[in-house]
Amino acid sequence: MAIALLTFLAYGVLTVSFVTQQFMASTSQLLTDPFLQLPTENSVRVVWFTEFEGDRHRVEYGGES
């Protein structure tokens, strides 16, 4: 179970890094790099700070279907 959680967290970090690169290309800037917070067996929060108050608080990941 621990290996699965670590694998999930590592995948999350890689995914967040990719998403960050896409967002950094836009005019809005992140004040911090995304980081993982409060991991559980089933979830983990992805957190970052921006210059603006957002209205869509979500992270999209995975391939397009």
C-alpha positions as CSV (number, residue, x, y, z in Angstrom):
1,M,0.0,0.0,0.0
2,A,2.8,2.4,0.8
3,I,4.5,1.8,-2.6
4,A,1.2,2.5,-4.3
5,L,0.8,5.8,-2.4
6,L,4.4,6.8,-3.2
7,T,3.8,6.0,-6.9
8,F,0.6,8.0,-6.9
9,L,2.4,11.0,-5.3
10,A,5.3,10.8,-7.7
11,Y,2.9,10.7,-10.6
12,G,1.1,13.7,-9.1
13,V,4.3,15.7,-8.9
14,L,5.2,14.9,-12.5
15,T,1.7,15.8,-13.7
16,V,1.7,19.0,-11.7
17,S,5.1,20.0,-13.2
18,F,3.7,19.5,-16.7
19,V,0.5,21.5,-15.9
20,T,2.7,24.3,-14.3
21,Q,4.7,24.7,-17.5
22,Q,1.4,25.2,-19.5
23,F,0.2,27.8,-17.0
24,M,3.5,29.6,-16.8
25,A,3.2,30.3,-20.6
26,S,0.0,32.3,-20.0
27,T,0.0,35.9,-18.7
28,S,-1.0,34.9,-15.2
29,Q,1.9,33.9,-13.0
30,L,2.1,31.4,-10.2
31,L,3.8,32.8,-7.1
32,T,4.9,29.3,-6.0
33,D,5.5,26.0,-7.7
34,P,2.7,23.5,-7.1
35,F,3.2,21.2,-4.2
36,L,1.3,18.2,-2.6
37,Q,-0.4,18.6,0.7
38,L,-2.3,16.3,3.1
39,P,-1.9,12.9,1.4
40,T,-4.3,10.1,2.4
41,E,-4.7,6.6,1.0
42,N,-7.2,7.9,-1.5
43,S,-6.4,11.5,-2.2
44,V,-3.8,14.3,-2.1
45,R,-4.3,18.1,-2.4
46,V,-2.3,20.0,-5.0
47,V,-1.6,23.5,-3.8
48,W,-0.1,26.7,-5.4
49,F,-0.3,30.4,-4.9
50,T,-1.2,32.9,-7.6
51,E,-1.3,36.7,-8.1
52,F,-5.0,36.6,-8.6
53,E,-8.1,35.1,-7.0
54,G,-9.2,32.2,-9.1
55,D,-12.7,31.0,-9.9
56,R,-12.0,27.5,-11.1
57,H,-10.1,25.6,-8.4
58,R,-9.3,22.3,-10.1
59,V,-6.4,20.3,-11.6
60,E,-7.1,18.4,-14.8
61,Y,-4.8,15.4,-15.5
62,G,-4.7,12.3,-17.7
63,G,-4.9,11.8,-21.4
64,E,-7.6,13.1,-23.7
65,S,-10.3,10.5,-24.5
